[in-house]
């Protein structure tokens, strides 16, 4: 397997970790359930992080996905592609070094990406979950 190594920060100045933070905060703003950030950079040749989260309905899944896309557009880093938005069961947002998976809860349980990528270290979201409780005007730039 070819191992991808990516410098942190990226040449455009936004590290994969910071892009992940922005996506996590956007998802939490829409009440995403059970967010998990997996560090797959040593296991994958195509991305550095997977953000996996879920919603309780197709409408919430779409709202979470829309919030992530809009937050990335606001900082000038629109996703490369978005798949599955119409159905609202599993939306995949390709941000190059971060891949966001927004699932309807039963679909998340069925595919269980956390089990598939069980060797990937989980990144603690505690500080970002605390930051998400702040009003957006009091958060660090970019969120």
Buried (B, 14 or more C-beta within 10 A) or exposed (E): EEEBEEEEEBEEEBBBBBBBBBBBBBBBBBEBBEBBBBBBBEBBEEBBBBBBBBBEEBEBBBBBBBBBBEBBEEBEBEBEEBEBBEEBBBBBBBBBBBBBBBBBBEBBEEEEBBEEBEEBEEBEBEEBEEBBEEEEEEBEEBB
